[in-house]
Amino acid sequence: MAKDLAELKSKEIQLKQDKDYYEFQLRELSEIDLENIHLSDLEDELNLLVNAEEIRKQVYISAEALSSDNNGSLELLKQASDSLESVKFPDEELNLLKDRVISLKLELEDLAYEVRNKSDKITPDEERLAQVNDLVNSVNTLLLKHRTSSIEELLEKKENFSSLLNQAENFDNEIVALQNKINKGSKSLTGLSNKIHIKRISKKGELEEFINAGLKELSMPQAVFQVDLSVSEEFNHYGQTSIQFLVSTNKGTALTPISKVASGGEISRVMFLIKAAVASKKSIKTLVLDEIDTGISGEVASKLAGLIKGMSDHSQILVVSHLAQMASRANAHFKVSKQENETTTVTLLERLHRQEDVLNELAQMLSGTQITDAALKNAASLLSE
């Protein structure tokens, strides 16, 4: 959440810097009633207003052609109707034609009236022409400026500027809300961290005693192991506790972080004892120790193997080792080897069932590729322990 707060504050600064720009854009888009404008209708009206005089003229001519008393269409149609009306001979087909001419005359009278009426209504309106022309130009200018092709897209732009402006004006509330949330979470985390820290302090001496006793068993009688716990202001993976494992490997030397002073063998022993301490307090069914004996040999390796053997009474221990002293204590033996072909390398795991095979592998660990009689005797002695 702290990262979110930092991002929010950064965004707030940028938004407030752009606030004047958003206000200007929103004001410009709000000067026109975009919600109630149809550009195509405006353009049609503008075309009518621009050409009003010519349109009125042509409509008037049309009205004259329809209704003029001097050879107008209506006058001619009246003459045709009167002529047919004067015919008195009964003829059914002729009567039908007469009825159609009369109907056409009536329709033409109505049409002529509407055309004349439309002609009277079409009058040049310079004021309205200026208004519509300005409005169309303003809309087209906005479309071009915002790189849009429709009023709908301009409305989307307007909504977006309004939203950004609202964010810029309401960031303070959003930041305060997030800060309160962070403070509440920090208070909760601090409480949990304090509980964990107190518990660590209560267990610190127990762990130190366990590891210091183990170091003596593993031929480091002068070594001193200590856990340094300090409270930091910042939270980390361990709460608010900074944890360091300190060690003094020789009498009179200062306690120093283990990674800076210990040798490979010393680190291996401390790491094993830490794992052993964890295993003794938790129900760990399986524990994997990958080359935990790195850097040690001889008597120390035998002692370490004995401790691991003891741990196997209540946990399954899988040990990867190159030391015969370590491997000889196992209840089951597996040989790990590698095979290469043209494209890849395959790791093989082979269970050694026969005592003879186990003996040969231990002897090879002791003497190398060439297995000697002395190595076989030594391996047999290790297996008998």
C-alpha positions in Angstrom: 0.0 0.0 0.0 2.9 2.3 0.6 3.8 1.9 -3.1 0.2 2.7 -4.0 0.4 5.8 -1.9 3.6 7.0 -3.6 2.1 6.4 -7.0 -1.1 8.2 -6.0 0.9 11.2 -4.8 3.0 11.3 -8.0 -0.2 11.1 -10.1 -1.7 13.9 -7.9 1.2 16.2 -8.7 0.9 15.5 -12.4 -2.9 15.9 -12.4 -2.8 19.2 -10.5 -0.2 20.5 -12.9 -2.6 19.6 -15.8 -5.7 20.9 -14.0 -5.8 24.3 -15.8 -5.5 22.4 -19.1 -8.4 20.1 -18.2 -10.5 23.0 -17.1 -9.9 24.9 -20.4 -10.7 21.8 -22.6 -13.8 21.1 -20.6 -15.0 24.7 -20.7 -14.5 24.8 -24.5 -16.4 21.5 -25.0 -19.2 22.7 -22.7 -19.7 26.0 -24.6 -21.7 24.1 -27.2 -24.7 22.0 -26.4 -23.1 18.9 -28.0 -25.7 16.5 -26.4 -28.5 18.1 -28.4 -26.8 18.8 -31.7 -27.1 16.7 -34.9 -24.4 17.9 -37.3 -26.0 16.5 -40.4 -29.3 18.4 -39.6 -27.3 21.6 -39.0 -25.5 21.2 -42.3 -28.8 20.6 -44.1 -30.2 23.8 -42.6 -27.1 25.7 -43.4 -27.3 24.6 -47.1 -30.9 25.7 -47.1 -30.1 29.1 -45.6 -27.2 29.8 -47.9 -29.3 29.0 -51.0 -32.6 30.3 -49.7 -33.1 33.0 -52.4 -32.4 30.6 -55.3 -34.6 27.9 -53.7 -37.5 30.3 -53.1 -37.2 31.4 -56.7 -37.3 27.9 -58.2 -40.2 26.9 -55.8 -42.1 30.0 -56.9 -41.6 29.2 -60.5 -42.9 25.7 -59.8 -46.0 27.1 -58.0 -46.6 29.4 -61.0 -46.3 26.5 -63.4 -48.9 24.6 -61.4 -51.5 27.3 -60.6 -51.0 30.2 -63.0 -54.2 31.4 -64.7 -52.2 31.8 -67.9 -51.7 28.2 -69.1 -50.7 26.8 -65.7 -51.0 23.1 -65.2 -54.1 23.5 -63.0 -55.8 25.8 -65.5 -55.2 23.3 -68.3 -56.5 20.5 -66.1 -59.6 22.5 -65.3 -60.2 23.0 -69.0 -59.8 19.2 -69.6 -62.2 18.5 -66.7 -64.8 21.0 -68.0 -64.7 19.6 -71.5 -65.3 16.1 -70.2 -68.1 17.4 -67.9 -69.9 18.8 -71.0 -70.1 15.4 -72.6 -73.7 14.0 -71.9 -73.5 10.7 -73.8 -73.7 7.8 -71.4 -70.4 5.9 -71.7 -69.1 4.0 -68.7 -65.4 4.1 -69.8 -65.7 7.8 -70.5 -67.2 8.4 -67.1 -64.3 6.6 -65.5 -61.8 8.8 -67.3 -63.8 11.9 -66.3 -63.6 10.8 -62.7 -59.9 10.3 -62.9 -59.4 13.8 -64.4 -61.5 15.3 -61.6 -59.5 13.4 -59.0 -56.3 14.6 -60.6 -57.5 18.2 -60.6 -58.3 18.0 -56.9 -54.9 16.5 -56.1 -53.2 19.1 -58.2 -55.1 21.9 -56.5 -53.8 20.6 -53.1 -50.3 20.2 -54.5 -50.3 23.7 -56.0 -51.5 25.2 -52.7 -48.7 23.4 -50.7 -45.9 24.4 -53.2 -47.1 28.1 -53.1 -47.3 27.9 -49.3 -43.7 26.5 -49.2 -42.6 29.3 -51.5 -44.0 31.9 -49.2 -42.2 30.4 -46.2 -38.8 30.3 -47.7 -37.3 33.6 -46.9 -33.6 34.6 -46.4 -32.6 34.8 -42.7 -29.2 36.4 -42.4 -29.2 36.2 -38.5 -30.1 32.5 -38.5 -27.6 31.9 -41.3 -24.8 33.4 -39.2 -25.8 31.4 -36.1 -25.9 28.1 -37.9 -22.7 28.8 -39.8 -20.8 29.7 -36.6 -22.2 26.6 -34.8 -21.1 24.3 -37.7 -17.7 25.9 -37.8 -17.3 25.5 -34.0 -18.2 21.8 -34.1 -15.9 21.1 -37.0 -13.0 23.0 -35.3 -13.5 20.8 -32.2 -13.6 17.7 -34.3 -10.3 18.6 -35.9 -8.7 19.8 -32.7 -9.5 16.6 -30.8 -8.9 14.3 -33.8 -12.4 12.9 -33.7 -14.9 12.1 -36.4 -18.2 12.5 -34.6 -20.0 14.4 -31.9 -20.2 11.1 -29.9 -16.4 11.0 -29.8 -16.3 14.6 -28.6 -18.8 13.7 -25.8 -16.4 10.9 -24.8 -13.5 13.4 -24.7 -15.7 15.8 -22.6 -16.5 13.0 -20.1 -12.8 12.0 -19.9 -11.7 15.6 -19.2 -14.5 15.9 -16.6 -13.3 12.7 -14.9 -9.6 13.8 -14.8 -10.6 17.2 -13.4 -12.7 15.5 -10.7 -9.7 13.3 -9.8 -7.4 16.3 -9.6 -9.9 18.1 -7.3 -10.5 15.0 -5.1 -7.1 13.5 -4.8 -6.7 14.9 -1.2 -9.6 12.8 0.0 -8.3 9.7 -1.8 -4.8 10.1 -0.4 -6.2 10.7 3.1 -8.3 7.5 2.8 -5.3 5.4 1.7 -3.1 7.0 4.3 -5.6 6.0 7.0 -5.7 2.5 5.6 -1.9 2.3 5.7 -1.8 3.7 9.2 -4.4 1.1 10.4 -2.5 -1.7 8.6 0.8 -0.5 10.0 -0.6 -0.4 13.5 -1.8 -4.0 13.1 1.5 -5.1 11.6 3.5 -3.4 14.4 1.4 -5.3 17.0 2.0 -8.6 15.3 5.7 -7.8 14.9 6.1 -7.0 18.6 4.5 -10.3 19.5 6.8 -12.2 17.2 9.8 -10.2 18.4 9.0 -11.0 22.1 8.6 -14.6 21.2 11.9 -14.7 19.4 13.6 -13.1 22.4 12.1 -15.8 24.6 13.5 -18.6 22.3 16.8 -17.0 21.6 18.6 -18.4 24.5 17.3 -21.9 23.9 18.5 -21.9 20.3 21.9 -20.5 21.4 22.3 -23.2 24.0 21.4 -26.0 21.6 23.8 -24.8 18.9 26.7 -24.1 21.3 26.3 -27.5 22.8 26.2 -29.0 19.3 29.4 -27.1 18.2 31.3 -28.6 21.1 30.1 -32.1 20.0 31.3 -31.3 16.5 34.9 -30.4 17.6 34.4 -26.6 18.0 34.8 -26.4 21.8 35.8 -22.7 21.8 33.1 -21.6 19.4 30.4 -19.3 20.6 27.1 -18.9 18.6 24.8 -16.0 19.3 21.6 -14.6 17.8 21.4 -10.9 17.4 17.9 -9.4 17.4 17.3 -5.8 16.8 14.1 -3.8 16.0 14.1 -1.7 12.8 11.7 1.0 11.8 11.0 -0.6 8.5 9.1 -3.8 7.9 10.9 -6.7 6.3 10.3 -10.4 5.8 10.7 -11.0 9.5 8.4 -8.3 10.7 10.4 -5.4 12.2 13.2 -7.6 13.5 16.6 -7.7 12.0 18.2 -11.1 12.6 21.9 -11.9 12.5 23.7 -15.1 13.4 27.0 -14.2 15.0 29.8 -16.6 15.8 33.3 -16.6 17.4 35.2 -19.6 16.3 38.2 -19.1 18.6 38.6 -18.1 22.2 38.9 -14.3 22.6 37.8 -13.4 19.1 34.8 -11.0 18.7 31.4 -12.2 17.6 31.0 -11.6 13.9 28.3 -12.4 11.3 28.9 -16.1 10.5 29.2 -15.5 6.7 32.2 -13.2 7.2 34.4 -15.3 9.5 33.4 -19.0 9.3 35.0 -21.5 7.0 33.0 -23.9 4.8 33.2 -26.6 7.3 32.2 -24.3 10.2 29.2 -23.0 8.2 28.2 -26.6 7.4 28.2 -27.5 11.1 26.2 -24.4 12.2 23.7 -24.9 9.4 23.2 -28.5 10.3 22.6 -27.6 14.0 20.1 -24.9 13.0 18.2 -27.5 10.9 18.5 -29.9 13.8 17.1 -27.4 16.2 14.1 -26.7 13.9 13.5 -30.4 13.4 13.6 -31.0 17.2 10.8 -28.5 17.7 8.6 -29.2 14.7 7.0 -32.5 13.5 9.1 -32.6 10.3 8.5 -36.0 8.6 11.2 -35.6 6.0 14.4 -33.6 6.1 16.8 -33.2 3.1 20.4 -32.4 3.8 22.3 -31.7 0.6 26.1 -31.9 1.2 25.7 -30.7 4.8 29.2 -32.1 5.4 30.9 -29.8 3.0 34.3 -28.8 4.3 34.6 -31.4 7.1 36.1 -34.8 7.3 37.6 -37.4 9.7 36.4 -37.4 13.3 34.1 -34.3 12.8 32.4 -36.1 9.9 31.8 -39.2 12.1 30.4 -37.1 14.9 28.1 -35.3 12.5 27.0 -38.6 11.0 26.1 -39.8 14.5 24.0 -36.8 15.2 22.1 -37.2 11.9 21.6 -40.9 12.7 20.0 -39.9 16.0 17.7 -37.5 14.2 16.5 -40.4 11.9 14.8 -42.0 14.9 11.9 -39.5 14.5 12.3 -38.1 11.0 13.1 -39.5 7.5 16.5 -38.0 6.6 17.7 -37.8 3.0 21.4 -37.0 2.9 23.5 -36.3 -0.2 27.1 -36.8 0.7 30.6 -37.6 -0.7 31.9 -38.8 2.7 32.1 -42.5 3.5 31.8 -41.7 7.2 28.4 -40.1 6.5 27.1 -42.6 4.0 28.0 -45.6 6.1 25.5 -44.7 8.8 22.5 -44.9 6.4 19.8 -47.5 6.6 19.3 -47.4 2.9 21.9 -46.5 0.2 21.3 -45.0 -3.3 23.9 -44.3 -5.9 23.6 -41.2 -7.9 25.3 -41.2 -11.3 25.1 -39.3 -14.6 24.9 -40.6 -18.2 25.4 -38.5 -21.3 24.1 -39.1 -24.8 24.4 -37.0 -27.9 21.8 -34.5 -26.8 21.4 -34.5 -23.1 22.6 -35.6 -19.6 20.5 -38.0 -17.5 20.8 -38.3 -13.8 20.3 -41.9 -12.5 19.3 -43.0 -9.0 20.0 -46.7 -8.2 19.1 -48.4 -4.9 22.0 -50.6 -3.6 20.5 -53.7 -2.2 23.6 -55.9 -1.8 26.0 -55.4 1.0 28.8 -56.0 -1.4 27.7 -53.1 -3.6 27.4 -50.7 -0.6 30.9 -51.8 0.5 32.4 -51.1 -2.9 30.9 -47.7 -3.1 32.1 -46.7 0.3 35.6 -48.0 -0.5 35.6 -45.9 -3.7 34.7 -42.9 -1.7 37.7 -43.6 0.5 40.3 -44.4 -2.1 39.1 -43.1 -5.4 38.6 -44.9 -8.7 41.1 -47.7 -7.8 39.6 -49.6 -4.9 42.3 -50.9 -2.5 42.2 -53.7 0.1 42.8 -51.1 2.8 39.8 -49.1 1.6 37.6 -52.2 1.6 38.7 -53.0 5.2 38.1 -49.4 6.2 34.7 -49.4 4.6 33.8 -52.6 6.3 34.8 -51.1 9.6 32.6 -48.1 9.1 29.6 -50.3 8.2 30.1 -52.3 11.4 29.9 -49.2 13.6 
